[in-house]
Amino acid sequence: MKQCPICFGDLETREVAPCYMCGSLAVELDHLRENRHSYAVYRFPNGTEMELCEVCFLDVGSIHGEHWGLAPPLRITTDDLVLVRQDFRPAATRDKYCPNCCARLAYLKSLREILDTNSQGG
């Protein structure tokens, strides 16, 4: 994939931490090396799975529902996420990154799936 699924801008490649939401931040690679976070894969209500650190897992409920394609005042909360598995061996990897959206491709693809599902009333 050469274009961002959200803004359609060009993507670049970079090393990232496991968390789909914050893993593209350079400081998160330091946190990974220092074992500061735990990581787990969660299933969102539409079936999309995302690996999140414990901080981003808790942050999901603070994100406005519109970000996920939901009509106000609806939100996705931590109660809506299902734990699929814990990642006991987290490692850095390479992923595409959108400089316009400031996010890694794994997150942007997951967000696109969630937005598409919610726009169809799912």
N, C-alpha and C positions, 0 to 999 in steps of 0.2 A: 504494500500500500504506500503510495507516494503522497497522497493528500489526506489532510485531516478530515475525519467523518463529521465533524461539527462545523468548522469554518471553511473547509476546503483549501486551506493554506498548505504550503509545502512543509514537509516533515524533515527533521534531521535525526541522526542517531546519537544516542548517548547511553552511558552506564546509569542504571537506576537501581534503587532499592526495591524490595518486593511489593510494598504498598502501592496499589493502583492510584490512590488519590494524592499522596505526598511523595511517592518514591522518586519523582523526577527532580526533587530539590537536592542540591549538592550536599547540604547538611545531613540529609537522610542517609547518605552513604557512610558518613562518619558515625551516625547513630547505629547503623547496621554493624559496622566493625566493632563498635563498643557494646554491642548487645543491649541497647537501650530499650528496644521494643519487642513485643511479641506480635506474631502475624498469624492470621487465620483467613480462610476462605469462607465467605458468606454468600448465601443465596438471597437475592432481592425478590420482592413479590412476583415479578414477571418471569422469574426463573434464571435471570442473569446472575452469574457468579463473579465475585470480585474479591481479590486478596487485599485485606486492609490491616494496618497496624491498629493497636488498641486505641490510639488517639483518634484516628480517622473513623473507626467504628463508632466511638462515642460522639463524634462530630456530625455524623449523618443526620441526626435529629435536629440539628441547628440550621440545616440548609433549607432554604425556602422551597416549598413544593414545586414552584415554577421551574426550578433548576432541573427537576426530574420529569417535567412535563405534566405536572398535576395542577388542577385548578385550585386556587386559594379557597379555603384555608387548609387544604389537605397537605400532609407531609409524610415522608417516609421516616420512621423512627427505628431505633435499635430493636424494638419489639417486633418489627416487621421483617427483620433479617433472620435467616436460619443459619446456624453454624454448620458448615459442611465438613471442615477438617482444620486442624491446627497445622501450621508450618513449623515443625521443630528444627528444620535445617534451612533457615532463610539464607539466601545468597543473592549477591548482586547479579544483574543480567544486563543485556543490552536491549534497548527498545527504541522505537521511533518516538519523537517528541515534537509537539507543536509549539513553536515559540509564540504564536498568536494567542492560543488558549492557555499556555503555560502548564501543559499537562502531557503525560505520557500516553502513547497510543492505546495501551491496554485499557486505561481508564476511559479514554474518548470512545473507543469501540463499545465498551460496556454502557456508557452513557447514551450512545446512539441507540442501542438495543432497548434501553429503558424508555427513552423518549419515543421511539417508534411504537412500542407497545402501548404506552400511555396515550399517544395521539389517536390510537385505534380504539380507545375505550377499554383496553385490557388491563 
